[in-house]
Every structure is written in structure tokens, then in C-alpha cells.
Amino acid sequence: DDDTGVEVFLEPFVPPPVLYIFGGGHVGAQIARLARNVGFYVIVVDDRSAFANKERHPDADECLVAEDIPALFQTLPLDNQSYIVAASRGHQLDEVVVRQAIQKPARYIGMLGSERKKVIMWKRIEAEIGCGERLNQVHAPIGFNIGADNPEEIAVSVLAELIDVRRGDKKEWKTKKKRSSSS
């Protein structure tokens, strides 16, 4: 204020975005490792205690064993800083996760799997509960298409997509050419 000569400095302290990884297998473990390194608070969720523990996921902030995913979703503090990844074993829980997640205010929902799996699942969910507009916002198949072929590479593609969503609009680099679709 010019009259008092007082200066005020404000520095916001925003909590990190929370990433819920449903599936504690190989891909989930690699996503957890990378996500923690780029500033996400990581929670690994699995229905098996052998796949949701600190020994298996030392980079996770929390590990939850949840046999009842719909009940768990009723207790999760989801908001616009919540990110949800469905990467369960054999994709058995992915439909349950997506079905619950699209009814919540999560900023990002992604599902591991093929385009074929997505189409079949979306038809089922749309017929049962609707939410077609929200389903169209789900990132599936998850991650950027970089030709990833193993859990580590898949994790890189997923984290690139998560960062892209977290950061929003980007500046265009004047010195970097856009990658052509044939590259």
C-alpha cells in the first residue's frame, strides 16, 4: 500500500496432485516410480496385499488394499487435483475403476489397454449408467503413442500424458519443429 509503506509477499503452497494407480503390477510400479519423481503424491491400490505394499512399491506414498472398489471410491477425497490410472491385472478391475471414476471430479482418468477393449467397455458403461460425455474425456488407451513396448516405456508415455494434463497450455517453441505424423 502506498500510504503505509507496507509490502506483502505471497507465495502459494499448493499440495501436490494425487495420483491413484489402480493395479500394483509391473506397469503400475513403474508409473509410481516416475510419478513420485515428478511431483505427484502416489497411492497404489490393489485388491491383493502382495501387490499393494511398501516393499513392492517403495516409491509410493501410500499403498491401499481394497477388495471393494466402489466402496473405496465413496471415501476417496477426489477433486480437480486427482489423477486416476486404471492398470489392473488382466484388466479385471479397470471397468469398475472407470465406472466409479467418471462419476467423480477427477482431473484425469486413464485406462491401460487396447482400443478394442475401450470400445467394448464404453458401450457397456454407456448402456448401464450413461455418462457418455465424461467417458469421452477418459484417456484410453492411456499414455502418448510413442511405440512403448515394456513397463518402463509405458510408464514414460503415461507420465508424459499426466504432465501434459497437469501443465495445461504450453508455449510454442520457436526453435523446435513439430514432429510430423510419419516420424
GITAZI-V98869 format. One record per residue. N is the residue number from 0. RES is the residue in one small letter. PSI is psi in degrees with one decimal (none if undefined). D_CENTER is the distance of its C-alpha to the mean C-alpha in Angstrom with 1 decimal. Layout:
n=N res=RES psi=PSI d_center=D_CENTER
n=N res=RES psi=PSI d_center=D_CENTER
//
This chain:
n=0 res=d psi=133.4 d_center=43.4
n=1 res=d psi=-31.0 d_center=46.4
n=2 res=d psi=-35.2 d_center=48.8
n=3 res=t psi=-18.2 d_center=47.7
n=4 res=g psi=12.4 d_center=46.5
n=5 res=v psi=131.5 d_center=43.4
n=6 res=e psi=142.2 d_center=40.2
n=7 res=v psi=131.4 d_center=36.8
n=8 res=f psi=124.0 d_center=33.8
n=9 res=l psi=131.2 d_center=30.4
n=10 res=e psi=112.2 d_center=27.3
n=11 res=p psi=139.8 d_center=24.1
n=12 res=f psi=102.6 d_center=22.1
n=13 res=v psi=131.5 d_center=18.6
n=14 res=p psi=153.2 d_center=16.4
n=15 res=p psi=153.7 d_center=13.4
n=16 res=p psi=148.0 d_center=10.0
n=17 res=v psi=126.7 d_center=8.6
n=18 res=l psi=118.4 d_center=5.5
n=19 res=y psi=117.9 d_center=6.4
n=20 res=i psi=110.7 d_center=6.6
n=21 res=f psi=100.8 d_center=9.2
n=22 res=g psi=112.4 d_center=11.6
n=23 res=g psi=23.8 d_center=13.5
n=24 res=g psi=-159.5 d_center=15.1
n=25 res=h psi=-46.8 d_center=15.6
n=26 res=v psi=-45.7 d_center=12.4
n=27 res=g psi=-39.9 d_center=10.4
n=28 res=a psi=-42.3 d_center=13.0
n=29 res=q psi=-37.8 d_center=12.8
n=30 res=i psi=-43.9 d_center=9.1
n=31 res=a psi=-45.7 d_center=10.1
n=32 res=r psi=-50.7 d_center=13.2
n=33 res=l psi=-38.9 d_center=12.1
n=34 res=a psi=-41.3 d_center=9.4
n=35 res=r psi=-39.0 d_center=12.2
n=36 res=n psi=-20.7 d_center=14.6
n=37 res=v psi=17.8 d_center=13.1
n=38 res=g psi=11.4 d_center=13.0
n=39 res=f psi=147.2 d_center=9.9
n=40 res=y psi=118.8 d_center=11.1
n=41 res=v psi=128.2 d_center=9.7
n=42 res=i psi=118.0 d_center=10.5
n=43 res=v psi=128.8 d_center=11.0
n=44 res=v psi=131.2 d_center=12.2
n=45 res=d psi=158.1 d_center=14.8
n=46 res=d psi=1.9 d_center=18.0
n=47 res=r psi=126.7 d_center=20.0
n=48 res=s psi=-29.0 d_center=21.1
n=49 res=a psi=-17.2 d_center=21.8
n=50 res=f psi=0.7 d_center=18.1
n=51 res=a psi=73.8 d_center=16.8
n=52 res=n psi=161.3 d_center=19.1
n=53 res=k psi=-26.8 d_center=19.6
n=54 res=e psi=-42.4 d_center=21.9
n=55 res=r psi=-31.9 d_center=19.3
n=56 res=h psi=69.4 d_center=16.5
n=57 res=p psi=-20.1 d_center=18.5
n=58 res=d psi=-10.2 d_center=15.7
n=59 res=a psi=145.0 d_center=13.7
n=60 res=d psi=-34.0 d_center=14.9
n=61 res=e psi=153.5 d_center=15.1
n=62 res=c psi=130.8 d_center=15.3
n=63 res=l psi=134.3 d_center=16.0
n=64 res=v psi=121.9 d_center=18.0
n=65 res=a psi=109.2 d_center=17.7
n=66 res=e psi=-23.8 d_center=20.0
n=67 res=d psi=90.3 d_center=19.7
n=68 res=i psi=-45.7 d_center=16.2
n=69 res=p psi=-40.2 d_center=17.6
n=70 res=a psi=-40.2 d_center=19.5
n=71 res=l psi=-43.7 d_center=16.6
n=72 res=f psi=-27.5 d_center=14.8
n=73 res=q psi=-21.0 d_center=18.1
n=74 res=t psi=-12.9 d_center=17.9
n=75 res=l psi=134.3 d_center=14.4
n=76 res=p psi=70.8 d_center=14.9
n=77 res=l psi=139.2 d_center=12.1
n=78 res=d psi=-165.1 d_center=12.8
n=79 res=n psi=6.1 d_center=12.0
n=80 res=q psi=18.1 d_center=10.4
n=81 res=s psi=136.8 d_center=7.8
n=82 res=y psi=134.1 d_center=4.0
n=83 res=i psi=128.2 d_center=3.7
n=84 res=v psi=124.3 d_center=3.9
n=85 res=a psi=110.4 d_center=7.6
n=86 res=a psi=50.4 d_center=9.7
n=87 res=s psi=165.8 d_center=12.8
n=88 res=r psi=131.9 d_center=16.3
n=89 res=g psi=14.5 d_center=18.1
n=90 res=h psi=21.6 d_center=15.4
n=91 res=q psi=-35.4 d_center=17.5
n=92 res=l psi=-6.5 d_center=15.1
n=93 res=d psi=-42.0 d_center=12.6
n=94 res=e psi=-40.0 d_center=14.8
n=95 res=v psi=-43.5 d_center=15.2
n=96 res=v psi=-49.8 d_center=11.6
n=97 res=v psi=-43.9 d_center=11.3
n=98 res=r psi=-42.8 d_center=14.7
n=99 res=q psi=-43.3 d_center=14.0
n=100 res=a psi=-38.1 d_center=10.8
n=101 res=i psi=-11.8 d_center=12.6
n=102 res=q psi=7.0 d_center=15.3
n=103 res=k psi=165.3 d_center=13.5
n=104 res=p psi=32.2 d_center=13.0
n=105 res=a psi=144.9 d_center=9.2
n=106 res=r psi=-32.7 d_center=8.7
n=107 res=y psi=134.5 d_center=5.7
n=108 res=i psi=127.5 d_center=5.6
n=109 res=g psi=149.9 d_center=5.6
n=110 res=m psi=130.6 d_center=8.3
n=111 res=l psi=143.0 d_center=10.2
n=112 res=g psi=-178.0 d_center=13.9
n=113 res=s psi=164.6 d_center=16.7
n=114 res=e psi=-38.2 d_center=17.7
n=115 res=r psi=-46.3 d_center=20.4
n=116 res=k psi=-42.6 d_center=18.2
n=117 res=k psi=-49.2 d_center=16.3
n=118 res=v psi=-45.9 d_center=19.7
n=119 res=i psi=-47.0 d_center=21.2
n=120 res=m psi=-43.5 d_center=18.4
n=121 res=w psi=-40.3 d_center=18.2
n=122 res=k psi=-43.2 d_center=22.0
n=123 res=r psi=-47.7 d_center=22.1
n=124 res=i psi=-44.7 d_center=19.6
n=125 res=e psi=-42.6 d_center=21.4
n=126 res=a psi=-33.6 d_center=24.8
n=127 res=e psi=-43.7 d_center=24.0
n=128 res=i psi=-2.2 d_center=22.2
n=129 res=g psi=-134.0 d_center=21.9
n=130 res=c psi=30.7 d_center=19.0
n=131 res=g psi=-41.3 d_center=19.5
n=132 res=e psi=-41.7 d_center=18.5
n=133 res=r psi=-37.0 d_center=15.2
n=134 res=l psi=-36.2 d_center=14.7
n=135 res=n psi=-17.2 d_center=15.5
n=136 res=q psi=-9.4 d_center=12.5
n=137 res=v psi=134.2 d_center=10.0
n=138 res=h psi=103.1 d_center=9.0
n=139 res=a psi=128.8 d_center=11.0
n=140 res=p psi=146.3 d_center=12.0
n=141 res=i psi=150.0 d_center=8.7
n=142 res=g psi=164.8 d_center=9.5
n=143 res=f psi=144.2 d_center=12.8
n=144 res=n psi=93.8 d_center=15.9
n=145 res=i psi=11.0 d_center=17.7
n=146 res=g psi=23.8 d_center=19.3
n=147 res=a psi=140.3 d_center=17.2
n=148 res=d psi=-6.5 d_center=19.2
n=149 res=n psi=169.7 d_center=18.2
n=150 res=p psi=-38.3 d_center=15.3
n=151 res=e psi=-44.6 d_center=15.7
n=152 res=e psi=-39.3 d_center=15.8
n=153 res=i psi=-42.4 d_center=12.9
n=154 res=a psi=-40.4 d_center=10.8
n=155 res=v psi=-45.2 d_center=12.5
n=156 res=s psi=-38.3 d_center=11.7
n=157 res=v psi=-45.9 d_center=7.9
n=158 res=l psi=-35.5 d_center=8.4
n=159 res=a psi=-41.6 d_center=10.9
n=160 res=e psi=-42.5 d_center=8.8
n=161 res=l psi=-44.2 d_center=6.4
n=162 res=i psi=-40.9 d_center=9.9
n=163 res=d psi=-45.3 d_center=11.5
n=164 res=v psi=-43.3 d_center=9.7
n=165 res=r psi=-41.5 d_center=10.3
n=166 res=r psi=-20.5 d_center=13.9
n=167 res=g psi=-142.7 d_center=14.9
n=168 res=d psi=138.4 d_center=18.4
n=169 res=k psi=152.4 d_center=19.7
n=170 res=k psi=147.2 d_center=23.3
n=171 res=e psi=131.1 d_center=25.0
n=172 res=w psi=126.6 d_center=26.6
n=173 res=k psi=-26.6 d_center=30.3
n=174 res=t psi=-1.1 d_center=30.8
n=175 res=k psi=124.7 d_center=28.0
n=176 res=k psi=148.5 d_center=28.5
n=177 res=k psi=144.2 d_center=25.8
n=178 res=r psi=130.4 d_center=25.0
n=179 res=s psi=156.5 d_center=26.9
n=180 res=s psi=-17.4 d_center=25.5
n=181 res=s psi=-6.2 d_center=28.0
n=182 res=s psi=none d_center=26.7
//
